[in-house]
């Protein structure tokens, strides 16, 4: 289940980053980076 959450977070992060860069907006890019950080924590937690 956690792997599915990680995959969804990464996909959402990619979309947020692409939309932010495409429209020259910083907040969506920062949110996308935050989603990647959260996905990383979930992924590391699920490995233990």
Secondary structure, 3 states (H helix, E strand, C coil): CHHHHHHHHHHHHHHHHHHHHHCCCHHHHHHHHHHHHHHHHHHHHHHC
